[in-house]
């Protein structure tokens, strides 16, 4: 079922929500694309699926931000734009279910930064990524620098941003089908346990392993009140591992 149309399409496939960048061939991030993403993310936040997949149509995932967006911006206008876009990124990071980003080709600037807000990035061998804001005298302002640093270290973040070079992704056979199937597998899993995992990882990133340790008794302990855990334990004891079916409750 399609919920939103335009440059961003939101569809539901059972427990899985799929957000598609649908402004080919380059899926440039302009005002309409930003507004469409905001609307789609707000919809899934208000009506949660059990997993969310971002994907794109066209020969590129995205050629990045439409530079027309920057033309004539005052520092104050630019600051307000970055506040809004960082809020979008943080909203995606905070969604209490697995989020995935599938990339099949060139993925630049804002699209790459959106992918870094997701839990998992699934990429084809043909995909390439870059933070190339330097070509217009800008530094990435949608969270890309700090999220590359979080995942790969500060030296790698400085290298990618300062050089503006592209880098490739590893091989994933039949990437498109694999991405949806992988996302569906997560969507059909124990959604509340996935949310707990995200909270624990975030506590470690924001603080330390010991800070995450302090959260575990509450977060993991609380899962014993869920239908999914109780049912899965019974199923395991009666039928063995791998037989449980989850409802997200």
N, C-alpha and C positions, 0 to 999 in steps of 0.2 A: 504494500500500500504506500503510495506517494503522499507525503504530507506537505512538502514545500516544493515549488518549482522555481525557475529562474537560474541564476548562475550557481546556486547551491541547491541541490536536491536532497531531501531527507525521505528515506523509505524505511518501512518496517518489514523485516523478514522473520516472523515468529519472534523469538526473544532477542534477535539482533537488530540494531538500528544501523543504517548505512547512510553516511553523508557523502555525497558525490560533488566534487568540483566540476561543474557542468557548463563551462564557458570556453570550449575548445576554440582554436587549437592550443592556446598558451595558458588558459585559466589565470589570467593576470589578476592580481589582487587590487581591485579598485574599490570605490565606496560601496557599490552594489554587492561585491563579493564579501567584503567585511560585514555588511549588514545581513547578508544571507547566512553567513557562518554564525553570527551572533544569534539570529533567530533560531537556527537549527540547534545550536548548543543549549539555548534557553529551553527549547522544547524538550530535549532529551533529559535535561536537568529536572524539569517539572513533571515529566511523564517517563520515568526511568525505564530503559530497556535493561537487559542483563549483560550486554556488551555493545560497544560502538566501534564501527569500522569507518575510517576516512579513506576515500579513494578518489580517483580523478579520471575524467574522459579526455581524449585528445592525445596528440603526439608528445605532450609534456605534462607532467604533474602540474607544474606551474613555472612560468618564466619569472616569477617573483612579483613584486609590487609594481603596478602601473605608475611610472615616474610622474605622470600627470597629477597624481595625488599630492606630490610634494611641491608642485609649482606654485610659488607665491605664498606658501605657508609661513606664518610668523613663528618665532620660537614658542610663543604661548599656544598657538594652534597646534603646533607639532607636539608640544608636551601633552596637551589634552588628548591627541590622537594616540600617543603611546600609552597613556593611562588606560584608555579604553581597550586597546589591543592586549596589553599585559593582563588586564582583567579577564579577557577572553581566554588567554592561555592558562591563567590560573584556574579558571572555572573548569576547563578541560582536565587539568591535572587533578582537581579535587572531586571529579565525578566518582561516585562510589561503586564503580563496576569497571571491568577491563576495557581499555581503549587501545585501538590499533590503528596504524597508518600504513597503507599499502602504496608503494611507489614503483612505477614501471619505467620511468624515464627521468628527464631532467627535473629537478626539484630545488628551486632556489628561494632564498630569503624567507618571506613570510610563510610559505608552504613548508619549508624545512623547519622553521621555528615552531610551526604547529605540530609537525611530526615529533619534535623533541618534547612536546608536552604530553604525548601519548605514552602509555606503558610499554608498548612494543612497536617497533618499526620493521615491517616486512618489505623487503626490497628485491627486485629482479636484478639479474646481472647487468641489464641495460640501464639501470637507474644510476644517476649521479646527483650529488648534493653540493650545495655551496652557499656560503654567506658572502655575497658579492657586493654589499652595500658600499664598499670603498669606491666603486666606479662612479658614484655620485657624491663622494665626499662624506658619506654617512657611516656610522657604526650600527650594527644590528640593534634594533630597539624594541623587538618583540620577544625578547628573552633568549635569543639564540646563543649569544656568547656565553652567558652564565650556565646554560643548560648543556652546552658542549663541554664546558669546564667541569661540570658536575659529573658527566659521564666519562670523559676522556682526559681530564686534567687541564690545568691552566695553560700549559705550554702548547698543547694541541689547539686549544681555543684561540690563543693569540695567533698561531700560525695560520689557521683557517681564515680568520677574520682579516688579518693584516695583509695576507697574500691574495685573498679572494679566489684561491684555486678551488677547482672542483675535485671531489673524490668519489670513487665508485662504491658500489655495494656488492656483497657476495651473491653467489648463485642461489636462486630458489626456483626449482623447476615448476613449470606451469604456475607462475606466480599468482595470476589473478584468481584461479580456482582455489589454489592453496590458501591464499589470504582469506577468502570468504569462509572456506571450510575451517580454517584455524580459528577465525573469529567466532564462528558458530559453535565450535567446540567449547570455547570459553563461555559463550552466552548460555550454553546448556549446563554449565558447571555450577558449583556452589557460590552463588553471587555474593552472599554475605561474607563468606570466607575470603573471596577475592578482595572485597572492600577492606577487610581486616589486614590482609597482606599489604595493601597500598598504604594504610595508616602506619603500619610498622616500618615499612621502608622509608616513608616520609619522615618519621621520627628520627631514624638513623641519619638521614641526609641533613635534616635541620639541626640535629644535636650530636648524638653519638650512638654507638651500639648499646651503651648502658642506658641511655635515654629510651631507646626502643625496648630494652629489657623491662623497664618500669611500666611500659604500656601493655606488655604482653598478657599479664594476668587478667586485666580487665577486658582487653579486646578478644583474645583467644578464649578466655573463660566464658565470655558472653555467648560464644557460638554454641555452647551446650544447651542454650535455650531455643535454638533454631530447629525447625522441622527438618531441614536438610541434614544436619549433623545427626540428629536422633535417628532419622530414617536410614541414613547411610551406615551408621554403626550396626543397626539391626540387620540390614541387608548383608553387610560384610560377614557378620557372625553366622547368618543363615545360608548365604549363597557364595561367599567368598568375595575377593576384591574385584572392582571394576564393574559391578552389576548395578550399583545405585543409580537412581535417576533423581535429578535435583529440580526443585521448583523455584528457587530463589527466595525462599521464606525460612 
